Amino acid sequence: MAALWWSLVKFGFRLLYHELAFTYDWVSYVVSLGAWRCWQRTAIKHLQAPPGSSLLELAHGTGNLQLDLNAAGYQVTGYDLSPQMGRIAQSKLRREHLPVRLAQGRAQQLPFMNSAFAAVISTFPTNFILEPETLREVHRVLQPGGQFLIVPNGVLTAGGFAEAGLEWLYRVTGQRDDTGFDPQTFFAAFGFDATIIQESCPRSIATVVHLRKIDLEID
């Protein structure tokens, strides 16, 4: 039964990111009780690259953070596996008369030159973000000392009935880590120094994983 459940969860997420991508903004708003955009934007707060720098957003989704990063003055490229997400993001960028720098593909094979970006950002990625191939590729395309910012989740904290129900939903769909994962040890093996930051948002707290590229020879 457990295997069947996780197959259904995986299938549901695939639909959300592909065939049902047009519902993503609405779904994310509902399951965060309106805090989703605040959770996303916590990554920008920790960017240390100056405006005008080249950034990469992995799994850009519907393009909301693309709009934010452009507004902040960055030269941002978006990369996502989903063609449906790409079309939605492209439409949003064109509507605001912003440059469209989007590409489609797998994070484990980035089509960018070495040291191309001052920072890489990914908000609410699926498990691909922890795969060794992804981390090696991000390390490769980052400039020396570059940042890799991940917002893996937000936690609802107000304690009401709705919050409790949604937190239960997050747990049963595998979006809460209770395994004692040690980010410092894990990410160090791939050439990153890790810091975990908690940021306050309305009725919630968002987690930001701040990774700094360090000079290591990684296999």
C-alpha positions as CSV (number, residue, x, y, z in Angstrom):
1,M,0.0,0.0,0.0
2,A,2.8,2.4,0.8
3,A,4.3,1.9,-2.7
4,L,1.0,2.6,-4.3
5,W,0.5,5.8,-2.2
6,W,3.8,7.2,-3.1
7,S,3.2,6.4,-6.8
8,L,0.0,8.3,-6.6
9,V,1.7,11.3,-4.9
10,K,4.4,11.3,-7.5
11,F,1.8,11.2,-10.3
12,G,-0.2,14.0,-8.7
13,F,2.9,16.3,-8.6
14,R,3.7,15.4,-12.2
15,L,0.2,16.5,-13.2
16,L,0.6,19.7,-11.2
17,Y,3.9,20.6,-12.9
18,H,2.8,19.6,-16.4
19,E,-0.8,19.1,-17.6
20,L,-2.3,21.1,-14.6
21,A,0.4,23.7,-14.5
22,F,-2.2,26.4,-15.2
23,T,-3.6,25.7,-11.6
24,Y,-0.2,26.0,-9.9
25,D,-0.5,29.6,-8.7
26,W,-3.9,29.0,-7.3
27,V,-2.9,25.7,-5.6
28,S,0.2,27.2,-4.1
29,Y,-1.8,30.2,-2.7
30,V,-4.3,27.9,-1.1
31,V,-1.9,25.4,0.5
32,S,0.2,28.2,2.0
33,L,-2.8,30.3,3.1
34,G,-1.6,33.1,0.9
35,A,2.1,33.0,2.1
36,W,3.6,31.3,-1.0
37,R,4.9,34.5,-2.6
38,C,6.5,35.6,0.7
39,W,8.2,32.2,1.0
40,Q,9.5,32.6,-2.5
41,R,10.9,36.1,-2.0
42,T,12.9,35.1,1.1
43,A,15.5,33.9,-1.4
44,I,16.0,37.4,-2.8
45,K,16.6,38.8,0.6
46,H,19.8,36.8,0.9
47,L,21.2,37.5,-2.6
48,Q,24.6,39.2,-2.2
49,A,25.3,39.6,-6.0
50,P,24.9,43.2,-7.1
51,P,22.1,44.2,-9.5
52,G,23.2,43.5,-13.1
53,S,24.7,40.1,-12.2
54,S,23.7,37.0,-14.1
55,L,21.5,34.6,-12.1
56,L,20.0,31.2,-12.8
57,E,16.6,30.1,-11.5
58,L,16.2,26.3,-11.5
59,A,12.7,25.1,-11.8
60,H,11.3,28.5,-12.5
61,G,7.7,27.3,-12.5
62,T,5.1,29.9,-13.5
63,G,7.6,32.7,-13.6
64,N,6.7,34.8,-10.5
65,L,10.2,34.9,-9.2
66,Q,11.5,35.7,-12.7
67,L,9.4,38.9,-12.5
68,D,10.8,39.7,-9.0
69,L,14.4,39.2,-10.0
70,N,14.0,41.2,-13.2
71,A,12.4,44.0,-11.1
72,A,15.5,43.9,-8.8
73,G,17.8,44.5,-11.8
74,Y,19.3,41.1,-12.3
75,Q,20.0,39.4,-15.6
76,V,18.1,36.2,-14.8
77,T,17.8,33.0,-16.8
78,G,15.1,30.5,-16.0
79,Y,15.4,26.7,-16.5
80,D,12.6,24.2,-16.1
81,L,11.8,20.7,-17.3
82,S,8.1,21.5,-17.9
83,P,7.1,23.0,-21.2
84,Q,3.8,24.0,-19.7
85,M,5.5,26.0,-17.0
86,G,7.7,27.6,-19.6
87,R,4.8,28.8,-21.6
88,I,3.1,30.3,-18.6
89,A,6.3,32.0,-17.5
90,Q,7.0,33.3,-21.0
91,S,3.5,34.9,-21.1
92,K,4.0,36.6,-17.8
93,L,7.4,38.1,-18.8
94,R,6.1,39.3,-22.2
95,R,3.1,40.9,-20.5
96,E,5.5,43.0,-18.4
97,H,7.7,43.7,-21.5
98,L,10.6,41.9,-19.8
99,P,13.3,39.9,-21.6
100,V,12.5,36.2,-21.9
101,R,15.5,34.1,-21.0
102,L,14.0,30.7,-20.5
103,A,15.3,27.2,-21.4
104,Q,13.9,23.7,-21.0
105,G,15.7,20.7,-19.7
106,R,16.9,18.7,-16.7
107,A,18.8,20.2,-13.9
108,Q,21.2,17.3,-14.0
109,Q,22.4,18.5,-17.4
110,L,22.7,22.3,-17.5
111,P,23.4,23.8,-20.9
112,F,25.5,26.7,-19.5
113,M,29.2,27.5,-19.5
114,N,31.4,27.0,-16.4
115,S,31.2,29.9,-13.9
116,A,28.4,31.5,-15.9
117,F,26.3,32.7,-12.9
118,A,26.9,34.7,-9.7
119,A,24.0,32.9,-8.0
120,V,21.6,30.0,-8.6
121,I,18.1,30.0,-6.9
122,S,15.5,27.3,-6.6
123,T,12.3,27.6,-4.7
124,F,10.2,24.6,-3.8
125,P,12.0,22.1,-6.0
126,T,11.3,18.4,-6.0
127,N,13.9,15.8,-5.0
128,F,16.0,16.5,-8.1
129,I,17.6,19.3,-6.2
130,L,19.5,16.9,-4.0
131,E,20.7,14.5,-6.7
132,P,24.5,14.4,-7.0
133,E,24.3,15.3,-10.8
134,T,22.3,18.4,-10.0
135,L,24.7,19.6,-7.3
136,R,27.7,19.0,-9.5
137,E,26.2,20.9,-12.3
138,V,25.2,23.9,-10.1
139,H,28.7,23.9,-8.6
140,R,30.1,24.0,-12.2
141,V,28.0,26.9,-13.5
142,L,28.6,29.0,-10.4
143,Q,31.3,31.6,-10.2
144,P,33.9,31.2,-7.5
145,G,32.3,32.0,-4.2
146,G,28.9,32.1,-5.8
147,Q,25.6,31.5,-4.0
148,F,23.2,28.6,-4.3
149,L,19.9,29.6,-2.6
150,I,17.2,27.0,-2.0
151,V,13.8,27.5,-0.4
152,P,12.7,24.0,0.2
153,N,9.5,24.7,2.2
154,G,7.5,26.9,4.5
155,V,5.8,25.9,7.7
156,L,2.4,27.2,8.8
157,T,2.6,28.4,12.4
158,A,-0.7,30.1,13.4
159,G,-2.0,26.8,14.9
160,G,-5.6,26.9,13.6
161,F,-7.6,24.1,12.1
162,A,-6.7,25.0,8.5
163,E,-3.0,25.2,9.4
164,A,-3.1,21.8,11.1
165,G,-4.9,20.2,8.2
166,L,-2.5,21.6,5.6
167,E,0.6,20.6,7.7
168,W,-0.9,17.0,7.8
169,L,-1.2,17.2,4.0
170,Y,2.4,18.3,3.7
171,R,3.6,15.4,5.9
172,V,1.6,12.7,4.1
173,T,2.9,13.9,0.7
174,G,6.5,13.7,1.8
175,Q,7.2,17.5,2.1
176,R,8.4,17.4,5.7
177,D,11.9,16.0,6.5
178,D,11.9,14.1,9.8
179,T,15.0,12.0,9.0
180,G,17.7,14.1,10.8
181,F,19.2,15.3,7.5
182,D,22.5,17.1,8.1
183,P,22.8,19.8,5.4
184,Q,26.4,20.9,6.4
185,T,27.8,17.4,5.9
186,F,25.7,16.6,2.9
187,F,26.4,19.7,0.8
188,A,30.1,19.9,1.8
189,A,30.6,16.7,-0.2
190,F,29.7,18.6,-3.3
191,G,31.7,21.7,-2.7
192,F,29.3,23.9,-0.7
193,D,29.3,25.6,2.7
194,A,25.8,25.4,4.1
195,T,23.8,27.7,6.4
196,I,20.1,27.2,7.2
197,I,18.1,30.4,7.7
198,Q,14.5,30.8,9.0
199,E,12.5,33.7,7.7
200,S,9.2,35.0,9.1
201,C,6.2,35.3,6.8
202,P,2.6,35.9,7.5
203,R,1.4,33.0,9.8
204,S,4.4,31.0,8.8
205,I,8.2,30.5,8.6
206,A,10.1,29.8,5.4
207,T,13.4,27.9,5.3
208,V,16.3,29.2,3.2
209,V,19.2,26.9,2.5
210,H,22.1,29.2,1.8
211,L,25.0,27.5,0.0
212,R,28.3,29.1,-0.9
213,K,30.6,27.5,-3.5
214,I,33.9,26.6,-2.0
215,D,37.1,25.5,-3.8
216,L,37.0,21.8,-3.5
217,E,37.9,19.0,-6.0
218,I,34.6,17.0,-6.1
219,D,34.3,13.6,-7.8
